Amino acid sequence: MCGRFSLFTVAEVVQRLFGLGEVPDYPKRYNVCPTDDIVVVRAGGDAAGEPERVGRLMRWGFVPTWAKDPEGMPLMINAKAESVFEKPAFRTAAKHQRCLVPADGFYEWKKLKGGEKQPMFIRLQDDRPMALAGLWSEWSGKLEGEEVAFQSCVILTTDTNDLLRPVHDRMPVIMDQDGWSLWLDPTIDDPELLHPLLAPFDAARMKMWPVSRKVNKPQADGAELIEPKGQQTLF
């Protein structure tokens, strides 16, 4: 699964890498948590003059358009890639509202003897930002008597690869750049065309190391969170 990640690459680089006509300003984050607003890449063109591919801030925690009470919905931060085209909560978005979530890396927790868990940080070997496959939705309605509208997203997971297998049996879908255009195209709705994009990422192109347990606290942030355990500075 994917319950925490980082994005510290600056907006200008993300804009260039993902070919975005627009990208929101955002702070460097080393401990992005569920319900945070996160940068999401989706197809544009909904409004006159909107670029073909845009970056938007969305709530991490998917709310279907048909939800009567978004605050009463279970928190859906991950969805199994194998079933999103059938699950009622995701099937509409899986056909027409797919997205990518830029991330420099993500965290997973390895179970140790005695029941403790060691946080691990995972990123690409070349240190480039990765593109996590996701779905997005827009909800509108009344909350506490006021009309509101917001966009939300979920990150897809798939079977794990050899690197992560000792840590967890699931991992986020990391998508190669040659699949981005197909994945983001809202006119493509055939699962047989899209499922091949959702395979586990090549373990040889990834790296992983243990980090401080400080990341366990949602309010923790800063570059020291991703430093290899034992190499953190004292000051």
C-alpha positions as CSV (number, residue, x, y, z in Angstrom):
1,M,0.0,0.0,0.0
2,C,1.0,3.7,0.1
3,G,0.2,5.6,3.3
4,R,2.9,8.3,3.3
5,F,5.1,9.8,0.6
6,S,7.3,12.8,-0.2
7,L,7.4,15.5,-2.8
8,F,10.2,17.9,-2.5
9,T,11.1,18.5,-6.2
10,V,10.2,22.1,-7.0
11,A,7.1,23.0,-9.0
12,E,9.0,24.2,-12.1
13,V,10.7,20.8,-12.5
14,V,7.5,18.9,-12.0
15,Q,5.8,21.1,-14.6
16,R,8.6,20.4,-17.1
17,L,8.8,16.7,-16.4
18,F,5.1,16.0,-16.7
19,G,4.5,18.5,-19.5
20,L,2.0,20.6,-17.6
21,G,0.4,23.8,-18.9
22,E,-0.4,24.8,-15.3
23,V,0.9,23.7,-11.9
24,P,0.0,25.0,-8.4
25,D,2.5,26.3,-6.0
26,Y,3.2,23.9,-3.2
27,P,5.8,23.6,-0.3
28,K,8.4,20.9,-0.1
29,R,6.9,18.0,1.8
30,Y,8.8,15.0,3.2
31,N,5.8,13.4,5.0
32,V,2.6,13.7,3.0
33,C,-0.3,12.2,4.9
34,P,-3.8,11.1,4.1
35,T,-6.4,14.0,3.8
36,D,-3.5,16.4,2.9
37,D,-3.9,18.4,-0.3
38,I,-1.5,16.9,-2.8
39,V,-0.3,17.7,-6.4
40,V,-2.2,15.7,-9.0
41,V,-1.6,15.5,-12.8
42,R,-4.8,15.1,-14.9
43,A,-6.0,15.7,-18.4
44,G,-7.1,19.3,-18.9
45,G,-9.4,20.9,-21.6
46,D,-12.5,20.9,-19.4
47,A,-12.7,24.7,-19.6
48,A,-12.1,27.0,-22.5
49,G,-8.4,27.7,-22.8
50,E,-7.4,25.1,-20.2
51,P,-4.1,23.3,-21.2
52,E,-4.2,19.7,-22.3
53,R,-2.5,18.5,-19.1
54,V,-2.7,20.3,-15.8
55,G,-1.6,20.0,-12.2
56,R,-4.2,20.5,-9.5
57,L,-4.3,20.3,-5.7
58,M,-6.6,17.5,-4.5
59,R,-7.5,16.0,-1.2
60,W,-5.8,12.6,-0.7
61,G,-8.8,10.4,0.2
62,F,-11.2,9.6,-2.6
63,V,-14.9,10.7,-2.4
64,P,-17.2,9.4,-5.1
65,T,-19.4,11.9,-6.9
66,W,-22.5,10.1,-5.6
67,A,-21.5,10.2,-1.9
68,K,-24.3,11.8,0.2
69,D,-22.0,12.6,3.1
70,P,-18.3,12.8,2.3
71,E,-17.4,13.3,5.9
72,G,-19.1,10.0,6.7
73,M,-17.3,8.0,4.0
74,P,-14.4,5.7,4.9
75,L,-11.0,7.1,4.1
76,M,-10.0,5.7,0.7
77,I,-6.4,6.5,0.1
78,N,-5.5,3.3,-1.9
79,A,-7.4,1.1,-4.3
80,K,-6.4,-2.2,-5.8
81,A,-5.5,-1.7,-9.5
82,E,-6.9,-5.1,-10.3
83,S,-10.5,-4.2,-9.3
84,V,-11.0,-0.5,-9.9
85,F,-12.9,-1.0,-13.1
86,E,-15.5,-3.1,-11.3
87,K,-15.7,-1.5,-7.8
88,P,-18.8,0.9,-7.6
89,A,-16.7,3.5,-5.8
90,F,-14.1,3.7,-8.5
91,R,-15.4,2.3,-11.8
92,T,-16.5,5.7,-13.3
93,A,-13.3,7.4,-12.4
94,A,-11.3,4.4,-13.7
95,K,-12.9,4.9,-17.1
96,H,-12.7,8.7,-17.4
97,Q,-10.8,10.4,-14.5
98,R,-7.4,8.9,-14.2
99,C,-4.5,10.8,-12.9
100,L,-0.8,10.7,-11.8
101,V,0.6,11.7,-8.4
102,P,4.1,13.1,-8.6
103,A,6.3,11.8,-5.7
104,D,10.0,11.7,-4.9
105,G,9.5,8.6,-2.8
106,F,7.2,6.8,-0.5
107,Y,7.4,5.1,2.9
108,E,6.6,1.5,3.9
109,W,6.9,-0.1,7.3
110,K,8.8,-3.4,7.8
111,K,7.8,-5.7,10.6
112,L,10.6,-6.6,13.0
113,K,10.9,-9.3,15.6
114,G,9.1,-8.2,18.7
115,G,6.3,-6.5,16.8
116,E,8.1,-3.2,16.1
117,K,8.0,-1.6,12.7
118,Q,10.9,0.0,10.9
119,P,10.0,2.8,8.4
120,M,11.7,2.4,5.0
121,F,12.0,5.0,2.3
122,I,11.7,3.9,-1.3
123,R,12.6,5.9,-4.4
124,L,14.0,5.5,-7.9
125,Q,17.6,4.6,-8.5
126,D,18.2,7.8,-10.6
127,D,16.5,10.0,-7.9
128,R,13.9,11.3,-10.4
129,P,10.4,11.9,-9.3
130,M,8.1,9.0,-9.8
131,A,4.5,9.0,-11.2
132,L,2.0,7.1,-9.0
133,A,-1.1,6.0,-10.9
134,G,-4.4,7.3,-9.4
135,L,-8.0,8.2,-9.9
136,W,-9.7,11.5,-9.1
137,S,-13.2,12.7,-8.5
138,E,-15.1,16.0,-8.0
139,W,-17.7,16.2,-5.3
140,S,-20.2,19.0,-4.9
141,G,-23.1,19.5,-2.5
142,K,-24.0,20.9,0.9
143,L,-21.8,20.6,4.0
144,E,-23.0,22.2,7.2
145,G,-25.6,24.1,5.2
146,E,-23.1,25.6,2.6
147,E,-22.6,24.6,-1.0
148,V,-19.1,23.3,-1.5
149,A,-17.1,21.5,-4.2
150,F,-13.7,19.8,-4.0
151,Q,-11.6,17.3,-5.9
152,S,-10.1,14.2,-4.3
153,C,-7.9,11.3,-5.4
154,V,-6.8,7.8,-4.6
155,I,-3.5,6.1,-5.3
156,L,-3.6,2.6,-7.0
157,T,-1.7,-0.3,-5.7
158,T,-0.5,-3.6,-7.3
159,D,1.4,-6.7,-6.4
160,T,4.8,-6.0,-4.8
161,N,8.2,-6.5,-6.6
162,D,11.3,-8.3,-5.3
163,L,12.7,-5.2,-3.6
164,L,9.5,-4.6,-1.5
165,R,8.4,-8.2,-1.0
166,P,10.2,-8.5,2.4
167,V,8.4,-5.4,3.6
168,H,4.8,-5.5,2.2
169,D,2.7,-7.6,-0.3
170,R,1.4,-4.4,-2.1
171,M,3.1,-1.4,-3.6
172,P,1.9,1.8,-5.4
173,V,1.6,1.6,-9.2
174,I,4.6,3.5,-10.5
175,M,4.0,4.3,-14.2
176,D,6.7,4.7,-16.8
177,Q,6.6,7.9,-18.9
178,D,5.7,6.1,-22.1
179,G,2.3,5.1,-20.5
180,W,1.3,8.5,-19.2
181,S,-0.5,9.8,-22.2
182,L,-2.7,6.6,-22.5
183,W,-3.4,6.6,-18.8
184,L,-4.5,10.3,-18.7
185,D,-6.6,10.1,-21.9
186,P,-10.2,10.4,-20.7
187,T,-11.5,9.0,-24.1
188,I,-9.8,5.6,-23.5
189,D,-12.1,3.4,-21.3
190,D,-11.1,-0.1,-22.3
191,P,-9.7,-1.9,-19.3
192,E,-7.8,-4.3,-21.6
193,L,-5.7,-1.4,-22.9
194,L,-5.1,0.1,-19.4
195,H,-4.4,-2.9,-17.2
196,P,-0.9,-3.5,-18.7
197,L,0.1,-0.1,-17.4
198,L,-0.6,-1.2,-13.8
199,A,2.1,-3.9,-13.4
200,P,4.7,-3.9,-10.6
201,F,7.6,-1.6,-11.3
202,D,11.0,-3.0,-12.0
203,A,12.8,-3.6,-8.7
204,A,16.2,-3.1,-10.3
205,R,15.3,0.6,-10.9
206,M,14.4,1.3,-7.3
207,K,16.2,1.6,-4.0
208,M,15.2,1.4,-0.3
209,W,16.7,2.2,3.1
210,P,15.6,2.5,6.7
211,V,14.9,5.9,8.1
212,S,14.0,7.5,11.5
213,R,10.8,6.6,13.3
214,K,10.1,10.3,13.4
215,V,8.2,9.9,10.2
216,N,5.5,8.0,12.2
217,K,4.2,11.3,13.5
218,P,2.0,13.0,10.9
219,Q,3.1,16.4,12.0
220,A,6.8,15.6,11.4
221,D,8.4,17.1,8.3
222,G,11.9,18.0,6.9
223,A,14.7,16.5,4.9
224,E,16.0,14.5,7.9
225,L,13.1,12.2,7.6
226,I,14.5,10.5,4.5
227,E,18.1,10.3,5.6
228,P,19.4,6.7,6.1
229,K,18.9,5.6,9.7
230,G,22.1,6.3,11.7
231,Q,23.2,9.1,9.4
232,Q,20.9,11.8,10.8
233,T,22.7,15.0,11.9
234,L,22.8,15.8,15.6
235,F,21.8,19.5,15.1
